[in-house]
């Protein structure tokens, strides 16, 4: 399983999670829409730093 599948498994209904690498590649103006999450521990991958997109108002 790849990291994307691990993030999908960690996301709740309607949540959007992105990897730290994806988050770091975003322009600073787009990063404001994301909040850090606790590290996600995924089997055979280890701890993943990920970010949750804030819901639209």
C-alpha positions as CSV (number, residue, x, y, z in Angstrom):
1,X,0.0,0.0,0.0
2,X,1.3,3.5,-0.8
3,X,1.2,6.6,1.4
4,X,-1.9,7.9,-0.3
5,X,-3.9,4.8,0.7
6,X,-2.6,5.2,4.3
7,X,-3.8,8.8,4.4
8,X,-7.2,7.8,3.0
9,X,-7.5,5.1,5.7
10,X,-6.7,7.7,8.4
11,X,-9.2,10.3,7.1
12,X,-12.6,10.6,8.5
13,X,-15.8,11.1,6.4
14,X,-15.4,14.3,4.3
15,X,-11.9,14.9,5.5
16,X,-9.0,15.8,3.2
17,X,-5.5,14.8,4.5
18,X,-2.3,15.6,2.7
19,X,1.2,14.4,3.3
20,X,3.9,16.7,4.7
21,X,5.7,16.6,1.3
22,X,2.6,17.8,-0.5
23,X,1.9,20.5,2.1
24,X,5.5,21.8,1.9
25,X,5.2,22.1,-1.9
26,X,2.1,24.3,-1.6
27,X,2.5,28.1,-1.9
28,X,2.4,29.8,1.6
29,X,-1.0,31.3,0.7
30,X,-2.5,27.9,0.3
31,X,-1.0,26.4,3.4
32,X,-3.3,28.6,5.5
33,X,-6.1,26.2,4.7
34,X,-4.5,23.3,6.5
35,X,-4.0,22.4,10.1
36,X,-1.4,20.0,11.5
37,X,-2.5,16.6,12.8
38,X,-1.0,14.3,15.3
39,X,1.5,11.9,13.6
40,X,-0.3,9.0,11.9
41,X,1.2,5.6,12.6
42,X,0.7,3.3,9.7
43,X,1.9,-0.3,9.5
44,X,4.9,-0.8,7.2
45,X,5.3,2.9,6.7
46,X,5.9,4.3,10.2
47,X,4.9,7.7,11.5
48,X,3.5,10.1,8.9
49,X,3.3,13.8,9.4
50,X,0.1,15.0,7.7
51,X,-2.2,18.0,7.5
52,X,-6.0,18.3,7.5
53,X,-7.7,20.8,5.2
54,X,-10.1,23.0,7.1
55,X,-13.7,22.7,6.0
56,X,-15.1,25.4,3.8
57,X,-17.2,28.0,5.7
